Amino acid sequence: MLTTSNILETAEEFISPAQNMVDRERQHWLEQEIQALPPTQKSVLVLRIYQEMPFKEIARILQCTTNAAKVNYQHALLKLKDRVSKLTEDL
């Protein structure tokens, strides 16, 4: 007997692999875009997001001011946001 529960389970089985593929493609695209950033922006972004470091510590590591670390972070985010906008326009 076909029930709502069966339909949902079947849909989840189909959507899950498809969503996993989309998620992997997004992750790969994001990694490429991060690699394309200028070195300082890339370093600040990686240390801030992936290593969860405070800007003061990032500045110490990169031998720059805390403000310079924050500015590089903002520039990196703006570049990534611009690339996402361009990508969605092309779709």
Backbone as XML, in Angstrom:
<?xml version="1.0"?>
<chain id="A" units="angstrom">
  <residue number="1" name="MET">
    <atom name="N" x="0.839" y="-1.175" z="0.000"/>
    <atom name="CA" x="0.000" y="0.000" z="0.000"/>
    <atom name="C" x="0.888" y="1.243" z="0.000"/>
  </residue>
  <residue number="2" name="LEU">
    <atom name="N" x="0.588" y="2.188" z="-0.851"/>
    <atom name="CA" x="1.347" y="3.430" z="-0.983"/>
    <atom name="C" x="0.843" y="4.432" z="0.051"/>
  </residue>
  <residue number="3" name="THR">
    <atom name="N" x="1.749" y="4.827" z="0.933"/>
    <atom name="CA" x="1.376" y="5.794" z="1.961"/>
    <atom name="C" x="2.255" y="7.028" z="1.830"/>
  </residue>
  <residue number="4" name="THR">
    <atom name="N" x="1.848" y="8.074" z="2.512"/>
    <atom name="CA" x="2.635" y="9.304" z="2.514"/>
    <atom name="C" x="4.029" y="9.036" z="3.066"/>
  </residue>
  <residue number="5" name="SER">
    <atom name="N" x="4.098" y="8.208" z="4.071"/>
    <atom name="CA" x="5.380" y="7.853" z="4.674"/>
    <atom name="C" x="6.298" y="7.176" z="3.660"/>
  </residue>
  <residue number="6" name="ASN">
    <atom name="N" x="5.749" y="6.236" z="2.876"/>
    <atom name="CA" x="6.542" y="5.547" z="1.850"/>
    <atom name="C" x="7.033" y="6.518" z="0.780"/>
  </residue>
  <residue number="7" name="ILE">
    <atom name="N" x="6.169" y="7.432" z="0.383"/>
    <atom name="CA" x="6.539" y="8.414" z="-0.638"/>
    <atom name="C" x="7.665" y="9.294" z="-0.124"/>
  </residue>
  <residue number="8" name="LEU">
    <atom name="N" x="7.555" y="9.753" z="1.103"/>
    <atom name="CA" x="8.595" y="10.601" z="1.683"/>
    <atom name="C" x="9.921" y="9.867" z="1.812"/>
  </residue>
  <residue number="9" name="GLU">
    <atom name="N" x="9.871" y="8.615" z="2.231"/>
    <atom name="CA" x="11.097" y="7.821" z="2.346"/>
    <atom name="C" x="11.758" y="7.648" z="0.989"/>
  </residue>
  <residue number="10" name="THR">
    <atom name="N" x="10.975" y="7.368" z="-0.030"/>
    <atom name="CA" x="11.510" y="7.203" z="-1.383"/>
    <atom name="C" x="12.100" y="8.517" z="-1.882"/>
  </residue>
  <residue number="11" name="ALA">
    <atom name="N" x="11.404" y="9.628" z="-1.626"/>
    <atom name="CA" x="11.902" y="10.940" z="-2.038"/>
    <atom name="C" x="13.210" y="11.263" z="-1.332"/>
  </residue>
  <residue number="12" name="GLU">
    <atom name="N" x="13.298" y="10.968" z="-0.050"/>
    <atom name="CA" x="14.526" y="11.225" z="0.707"/>
    <atom name="C" x="15.687" y="10.398" z="0.175"/>
  </residue>
  <residue number="13" name="GLU">
    <atom name="N" x="15.423" y="9.152" z="-0.200"/>
    <atom name="CA" x="16.473" y="8.300" z="-0.744"/>
    <atom name="C" x="17.006" y="8.866" z="-2.052"/>
  </residue>
  <residue number="14" name="PHE">
    <atom name="N" x="16.143" y="9.475" z="-2.852"/>
    <atom name="CA" x="16.559" y="10.052" z="-4.123"/>
    <atom name="C" x="17.237" y="11.405" z="-3.912"/>
  </residue>
  <residue number="15" name="ILE">
    <atom name="N" x="16.672" y="12.234" z="-3.065"/>
    <atom name="CA" x="17.184" y="13.588" z="-2.863"/>
    <atom name="C" x="18.533" y="13.566" z="-2.159"/>
  </residue>
  <residue number="16" name="SER">
    <atom name="N" x="18.706" y="12.693" z="-1.216"/>
    <atom name="CA" x="19.939" y="12.662" z="-0.435"/>
    <atom name="C" x="21.193" y="12.527" z="-1.306"/>
  </residue>
  <residue number="17" name="PRO">
    <atom name="N" x="21.290" y="11.538" z="-2.200"/>
    <atom name="CA" x="22.486" y="11.453" z="-3.054"/>
    <atom name="C" x="22.616" y="12.661" z="-3.977"/>
  </residue>
  <residue number="18" name="ALA">
    <atom name="N" x="21.496" y="13.148" z="-4.506"/>
    <atom name="CA" x="21.542" y="14.311" z="-5.379"/>
    <atom name="C" x="22.018" y="15.534" z="-4.604"/>
  </residue>
  <residue number="19" name="GLN">
    <atom name="N" x="21.507" y="15.706" z="-3.402"/>
    <atom name="CA" x="21.921" y="16.849" z="-2.581"/>
    <atom name="C" x="23.380" y="16.724" z="-2.188"/>
  </residue>
  <residue number="20" name="ASN">
    <atom name="N" x="23.828" y="15.516" z="-1.897"/>
    <atom name="CA" x="25.240" y="15.299" z="-1.575"/>
    <atom name="C" x="26.136" y="15.704" z="-2.739"/>
  </residue>
  <residue number="21" name="MET">
    <atom name="N" x="25.719" y="15.369" z="-3.951"/>
    <atom name="CA" x="26.490" y="15.732" z="-5.134"/>
    <atom name="C" x="26.550" y="17.250" z="-5.294"/>
  </residue>
  <residue number="22" name="VAL">
    <atom name="N" x="25.426" y="17.915" z="-5.119"/>
    <atom name="CA" x="25.381" y="19.373" z="-5.213"/>
    <atom name="C" x="26.265" y="19.995" z="-4.140"/>
  </residue>
  <residue number="23" name="ASP">
    <atom name="N" x="26.186" y="19.479" z="-2.927"/>
    <atom name="CA" x="27.004" y="19.992" z="-1.834"/>
    <atom name="C" x="28.498" y="19.835" z="-2.125"/>
  </residue>
  <residue number="24" name="ARG">
    <atom name="N" x="28.883" y="18.689" z="-2.683"/>
    <atom name="CA" x="30.294" y="18.463" z="-3.034"/>
    <atom name="C" x="30.744" y="19.430" z="-4.126"/>
  </residue>
  <residue number="25" name="GLU">
    <atom name="N" x="29.881" y="19.649" z="-5.113"/>
    <atom name="CA" x="30.230" y="20.592" z="-6.183"/>
    <atom name="C" x="30.384" y="22.000" z="-5.641"/>
  </residue>
  <residue number="26" name="ARG">
    <atom name="N" x="29.493" y="22.398" z="-4.747"/>
    <atom name="CA" x="29.598" y="23.728" z="-4.120"/>
    <atom name="C" x="30.891" y="23.853" z="-3.332"/>
  </residue>
  <residue number="27" name="GLN">
    <atom name="N" x="31.211" y="22.831" z="-2.566"/>
    <atom name="CA" x="32.428" y="22.846" z="-1.759"/>
    <atom name="C" x="33.661" y="22.957" z="-2.650"/>
  </residue>
  <residue number="28" name="HIS">
    <atom name="N" x="33.676" y="22.203" z="-3.732"/>
    <atom name="CA" x="34.800" y="22.248" z="-4.666"/>
    <atom name="C" x="34.920" y="23.643" z="-5.282"/>
  </residue>
  <residue number="29" name="TRP">
    <atom name="N" x="33.809" y="24.222" z="-5.690"/>
    <atom name="CA" x="33.812" y="25.561" z="-6.281"/>
    <atom name="C" x="34.343" y="26.576" z="-5.272"/>
  </residue>
  <residue number="30" name="LEU">
    <atom name="N" x="33.857" y="26.497" z="-4.030"/>
    <atom name="CA" x="34.292" y="27.436" z="-3.001"/>
    <atom name="C" x="35.784" y="27.298" z="-2.737"/>
  </residue>
  <residue number="31" name="GLU">
    <atom name="N" x="36.280" y="26.083" z="-2.666"/>
    <atom name="CA" x="37.712" y="25.865" z="-2.452"/>
    <atom name="C" x="38.532" y="26.485" z="-3.582"/>
  </residue>
  <residue number="32" name="GLN">
    <atom name="N" x="38.075" y="26.346" z="-4.808"/>
    <atom name="CA" x="38.774" y="26.952" z="-5.949"/>
    <atom name="C" x="38.774" y="28.469" z="-5.844"/>
  </residue>
  <residue number="33" name="GLU">
    <atom name="N" x="37.638" y="29.028" z="-5.470"/>
    <atom name="CA" x="37.540" y="30.482" z="-5.350"/>
    <atom name="C" x="38.422" y="31.009" z="-4.219"/>
  </residue>
  <residue number="34" name="ILE">
    <atom name="N" x="38.497" y="30.287" z="-3.132"/>
    <atom name="CA" x="39.369" y="30.694" z="-2.027"/>
    <atom name="C" x="40.831" y="30.630" z="-2.467"/>
  </residue>
  <residue number="35" name="GLN">
    <atom name="N" x="41.204" y="29.589" z="-3.198"/>
    <atom name="CA" x="42.578" y="29.461" z="-3.688"/>
    <atom name="C" x="42.949" y="30.602" z="-4.641"/>
  </residue>
  <residue number="36" name="ALA">
    <atom name="N" x="41.956" y="31.156" z="-5.335"/>
    <atom name="CA" x="42.205" y="32.227" z="-6.303"/>
    <atom name="C" x="42.361" y="33.603" z="-5.643"/>
  </residue>
  <residue number="37" name="LEU">
    <atom name="N" x="42.060" y="33.709" z="-4.350"/>
    <atom name="CA" x="42.209" y="34.986" z="-3.653"/>
    <atom name="C" x="43.686" y="35.361" z="-3.547"/>
  </residue>
  <residue number="38" name="PRO">
    <atom name="N" x="43.964" y="36.664" z="-3.424"/>
    <atom name="CA" x="45.354" y="37.063" z="-3.147"/>
    <atom name="C" x="45.843" y="36.392" z="-1.859"/>
  </residue>
  <residue number="39" name="PRO">
    <atom name="N" x="47.123" y="36.107" z="-1.762"/>
    <atom name="CA" x="47.657" y="35.324" z="-0.640"/>
    <atom name="C" x="47.263" y="35.830" z="0.755"/>
  </residue>
  <residue number="40" name="THR">
    <atom name="N" x="47.362" y="37.117" z="1.001"/>
    <atom name="CA" x="47.047" y="37.624" z="2.338"/>
    <atom name="C" x="45.563" y="37.459" z="2.640"/>
  </residue>
  <residue number="41" name="GLN">
    <atom name="N" x="44.719" y="37.766" z="1.666"/>
    <atom name="CA" x="43.277" y="37.605" z="1.874"/>
    <atom name="C" x="42.927" y="36.145" z="2.126"/>
  </residue>
  <residue number="42" name="LYS">
    <atom name="N" x="43.531" y="35.269" z="1.363"/>
    <atom name="CA" x="43.286" y="33.833" z="1.534"/>
    <atom name="C" x="43.716" y="33.388" z="2.930"/>
  </residue>
  <residue number="43" name="SER">
    <atom name="N" x="44.894" y="33.810" z="3.354"/>
    <atom name="CA" x="45.396" y="33.420" z="4.672"/>
    <atom name="C" x="44.484" y="33.901" z="5.785"/>
  </residue>
  <residue number="44" name="VAL">
    <atom name="N" x="44.080" y="35.156" z="5.727"/>
    <atom name="CA" x="43.210" y="35.707" z="6.764"/>
    <atom name="C" x="41.876" y="34.959" z="6.779"/>
  </residue>
  <residue number="45" name="LEU">
    <atom name="N" x="41.314" y="34.732" z="5.625"/>
    <atom name="CA" x="40.025" y="34.041" z="5.537"/>
    <atom name="C" x="40.111" y="32.630" z="6.121"/>
  </residue>
  <residue number="46" name="VAL">
    <atom name="N" x="41.136" y="31.898" z="5.746"/>
    <atom name="CA" x="41.297" y="30.517" z="6.225"/>
    <atom name="C" x="41.523" y="30.494" z="7.736"/>
  </residue>
  <residue number="47" name="LEU">
    <atom name="N" x="42.378" y="31.377" z="8.222"/>
    <atom name="CA" x="42.645" y="31.407" z="9.663"/>
    <atom name="C" x="41.407" y="31.818" z="10.455"/>
  </residue>
  <residue number="48" name="ARG">
    <atom name="N" x="40.655" y="32.752" z="9.920"/>
    <atom name="CA" x="39.468" y="33.242" z="10.631"/>
    <atom name="C" x="38.330" y="32.216" z="10.604"/>
  </residue>
  <residue number="49" name="ILE">
    <atom name="N" x="38.027" y="31.678" z="9.433"/>
    <atom name="CA" x="36.863" y="30.797" z="9.303"/>
    <atom name="C" x="37.185" y="29.358" z="9.692"/>
  </residue>
  <residue number="50" name="TYR">
    <atom name="N" x="38.230" y="28.799" z="9.124"/>
    <atom name="CA" x="38.505" y="27.388" z="9.347"/>
    <atom name="C" x="39.247" y="27.115" z="10.659"/>
  </residue>
  <residue number="51" name="GLN">
    <atom name="N" x="40.111" y="28.047" z="11.059"/>
    <atom name="CA" x="40.854" y="27.866" z="12.308"/>
    <atom name="C" x="40.208" y="28.625" z="13.473"/>
  </residue>
  <residue number="52" name="GLU">
    <atom name="N" x="39.194" y="29.434" z="13.163"/>
    <atom name="CA" x="38.434" y="30.203" z="14.152"/>
    <atom name="C" x="39.329" y="31.071" z="15.038"/>
  </residue>
  <residue number="53" name="MET">
    <atom name="N" x="40.339" y="31.672" z="14.421"/>
    <atom name="CA" x="41.259" y="32.528" z="15.171"/>
    <atom name="C" x="40.717" y="33.950" z="15.278"/>
  </residue>
  <residue number="54" name="PRO">
    <atom name="N" x="41.025" y="34.626" z="16.381"/>
    <atom name="CA" x="40.664" y="36.039" z="16.492"/>
    <atom name="C" x="41.583" y="36.879" z="15.600"/>
  </residue>
  <residue number="55" name="PHE">
    <atom name="N" x="41.112" y="38.044" z="15.219"/>
    <atom name="CA" x="41.901" y="38.896" z="14.329"/>
    <atom name="C" x="43.251" y="39.283" z="14.942"/>
  </residue>
  <residue number="56" name="LYS">
    <atom name="N" x="43.294" y="39.459" z="16.242"/>
    <atom name="CA" x="44.554" y="39.830" z="16.898"/>
    <atom name="C" x="45.609" y="38.747" z="16.680"/>
  </residue>
  <residue number="57" name="GLU">
    <atom name="N" x="45.211" y="37.483" z="16.800"/>
    <atom name="CA" x="46.134" y="36.374" z="16.589"/>
    <atom name="C" x="46.528" y="36.261" z="15.106"/>
  </residue>
  <residue number="58" name="ILE">
    <atom name="N" x="45.561" y="36.469" z="14.228"/>
    <atom name="CA" x="45.853" y="36.449" z="12.786"/>
    <atom name="C" x="46.871" y="37.518" z="12.446"/>
  </residue>
  <residue number="59" name="ALA">
    <atom name="N" x="46.683" y="38.712" z="13.003"/>
    <atom name="CA" x="47.614" y="39.821" z="12.760"/>
    <atom name="C" x="49.015" y="39.472" z="13.239"/>
  </residue>
  <residue number="60" name="ARG">
    <atom name="N" x="49.107" y="38.827" z="14.390"/>
    <atom name="CA" x="50.419" y="38.431" z="14.914"/>
    <atom name="C" x="51.094" y="37.434" z="13.977"/>
  </residue>
  <residue number="61" name="ILE">
    <atom name="N" x="50.345" y="36.447" z="13.519"/>
    <atom name="CA" x="50.893" y="35.417" z="12.628"/>
    <atom name="C" x="51.344" y="36.021" z="11.302"/>
  </residue>
  <residue number="62" name="LEU">
    <atom name="N" x="50.516" y="36.905" z="10.746"/>
    <atom name="CA" x="50.824" y="37.490" z="9.434"/>
    <atom name="C" x="51.698" y="38.738" z="9.530"/>
  </residue>
  <residue number="63" name="GLN">
    <atom name="N" x="52.052" y="39.109" z="10.751"/>
    <atom name="CA" x="52.891" y="40.284" z="11.001"/>
    <atom name="C" x="52.306" y="41.544" z="10.364"/>
  </residue>
  <residue number="64" name="CYS">
    <atom name="N" x="51.042" y="41.781" z="10.708"/>
    <atom name="CA" x="50.364" y="42.986" z="10.252"/>
    <atom name="C" x="49.519" y="43.517" z="11.405"/>
  </residue>
  <residue number="65" name="THR">
    <atom name="N" x="48.868" y="44.640" z="11.203"/>
    <atom name="CA" x="48.007" y="45.176" z="12.249"/>
    <atom name="C" x="46.693" y="44.407" z="12.280"/>
  </residue>
  <residue number="66" name="THR">
    <atom name="N" x="46.016" y="44.494" z="13.400"/>
    <atom name="CA" x="44.701" y="43.866" z="13.525"/>
    <atom name="C" x="43.749" y="44.466" z="12.495"/>
  </residue>
  <residue number="67" name="ASN">
    <atom name="N" x="43.835" y="45.769" z="12.306"/>
    <atom name="CA" x="42.973" y="46.429" z="11.326"/>
    <atom name="C" x="43.254" y="45.914" z="9.912"/>
  </residue>
  <residue number="68" name="ALA">
    <atom name="N" x="44.515" y="45.713" z="9.582"/>
    <atom name="CA" x="44.863" y="45.189" z="8.249"/>
    <atom name="C" x="44.289" y="43.784" z="8.066"/>
  </residue>
  <residue number="69" name="ALA">
    <atom name="N" x="44.323" y="42.977" z="9.118"/>
    <atom name="CA" x="43.744" y="41.629" z="9.040"/>
    <atom name="C" x="42.244" y="41.720" z="8.785"/>
  </residue>
  <residue number="70" name="LYS">
    <atom name="N" x="41.575" y="42.624" z="9.486"/>
    <atom name="CA" x="40.125" y="42.804" z="9.304"/>
    <atom name="C" x="39.801" y="43.288" z="7.899"/>
  </residue>
  <residue number="71" name="VAL">
    <atom name="N" x="40.585" y="44.217" z="7.391"/>
    <atom name="CA" x="40.354" y="44.746" z="6.039"/>
    <atom name="C" x="40.554" y="43.656" z="4.994"/>
  </residue>
  <residue number="72" name="ASN">
    <atom name="N" x="41.609" y="42.863" z="5.143"/>
    <atom name="CA" x="41.846" y="41.765" z="4.201"/>
    <atom name="C" x="40.729" y="40.743" z="4.257"/>
  </residue>
  <residue number="73" name="TYR">
    <atom name="N" x="40.215" y="40.487" z="5.428"/>
    <atom name="CA" x="39.094" y="39.563" z="5.589"/>
    <atom name="C" x="37.857" y="40.080" z="4.857"/>
  </residue>
  <residue number="74" name="GLN">
    <atom name="N" x="37.558" y="41.354" z="5.065"/>
    <atom name="CA" x="36.398" y="41.951" z="4.400"/>
    <atom name="C" x="36.551" y="41.938" z="2.881"/>
  </residue>
  <residue number="75" name="HIS">
    <atom name="N" x="37.742" y="42.239" z="2.395"/>
    <atom name="CA" x="37.979" y="42.204" z="0.943"/>
    <atom name="C" x="37.791" y="40.786" z="0.388"/>
  </residue>
  <residue number="76" name="ALA">
    <atom name="N" x="38.267" y="39.807" z="1.130"/>
    <atom name="CA" x="38.100" y="38.415" z="0.700"/>
    <atom name="C" x="36.625" y="38.049" z="0.623"/>
  </residue>
  <residue number="77" name="LEU">
    <atom name="N" x="35.867" y="38.421" z="1.651"/>
    <atom name="CA" x="34.430" y="38.121" z="1.647"/>
    <atom name="C" x="33.719" y="38.820" z="0.497"/>
  </residue>
  <residue number="78" name="LEU">
    <atom name="N" x="34.077" y="40.074" z="0.242"/>
    <atom name="CA" x="33.446" y="40.814" z="-0.863"/>
    <atom name="C" x="33.754" y="40.168" z="-2.209"/>
  </residue>
  <residue number="79" name="LYS">
    <atom name="N" x="34.992" y="39.711" z="-2.392"/>
    <atom name="CA" x="35.350" y="39.044" z="-3.654"/>
    <atom name="C" x="34.566" y="37.744" z="-3.826"/>
  </residue>
  <residue number="80" name="LEU">
    <atom name="N" x="34.450" y="36.976" z="-2.752"/>
    <atom name="CA" x="33.691" y="35.726" z="-2.831"/>
    <atom name="C" x="32.214" y="36.019" z="-3.091"/>
  </residue>
  <residue number="81" name="LYS">
    <atom name="N" x="31.682" y="37.023" z="-2.438"/>
    <atom name="CA" x="30.279" y="37.404" z="-2.648"/>
    <atom name="C" x="30.058" y="37.837" z="-4.100"/>
  </residue>
  <residue number="82" name="ASP">
    <atom name="N" x="31.005" y="38.595" z="-4.644"/>
    <atom name="CA" x="30.909" y="39.024" z="-6.040"/>
    <atom name="C" x="30.933" y="37.825" z="-6.987"/>
  </residue>
  <residue number="83" name="ARG">
    <atom name="N" x="31.787" y="36.856" z="-6.714"/>
    <atom name="CA" x="31.868" y="35.651" z="-7.552"/>
    <atom name="C" x="30.579" y="34.840" z="-7.479"/>
  </residue>
  <residue number="84" name="VAL">
    <atom name="N" x="29.965" y="34.769" z="-6.285"/>
    <atom name="CA" x="28.694" y="34.058" z="-6.151"/>
    <atom name="C" x="27.623" y="34.787" z="-6.962"/>
  </residue>
  <residue number="85" name="SER">
    <atom name="N" x="27.610" y="36.101" z="-6.886"/>
    <atom name="CA" x="26.629" y="36.887" z="-7.647"/>
    <atom name="C" x="26.775" y="36.654" z="-9.142"/>
  </residue>
  <residue number="86" name="LYS">
    <atom name="N" x="28.012" y="36.672" z="-9.619"/>
    <atom name="CA" x="28.265" y="36.449" z="-11.048"/>
    <atom name="C" x="27.845" y="35.042" z="-11.469"/>
  </residue>
  <residue number="87" name="LEU">
    <atom name="N" x="28.110" y="34.073" z="-10.605"/>
    <atom name="CA" x="27.738" y="32.698" z="-10.911"/>
    <atom name="C" x="26.230" y="32.567" z="-11.018"/>
  </residue>
  <residue number="88" name="THR">
    <atom name="N" x="25.499" y="33.161" z="-10.088"/>
    <atom name="CA" x="24.035" y="33.038" z="-10.114"/>
    <atom name="C" x="23.442" y="33.811" z="-11.280"/>
  </residue>
  <residue number="89" name="GLU">
    <atom name="N" x="24.100" y="34.888" z="-11.708"/>
    <atom name="CA" x="23.627" y="35.615" z="-12.896"/>
    <atom name="C" x="23.767" y="34.757" z="-14.149"/>
  </residue>
  <residue number="90" name="ASP">
    <atom name="N" x="24.843" y="33.973" z="-14.218"/>
    <atom name="CA" x="25.094" y="33.129" z="-15.380"/>
    <atom name="C" x="24.117" y="31.957" z="-15.463"/>
  </residue>
  <residue number="91" name="LEU">
    <atom name="N" x="23.523" y="31.590" z="-14.324"/>
    <atom name="CA" x="22.588" y="30.465" z="-14.313"/>
    <atom name="C" x="21.285" y="30.933" z="-14.769"/>
  </residue>
</chain>
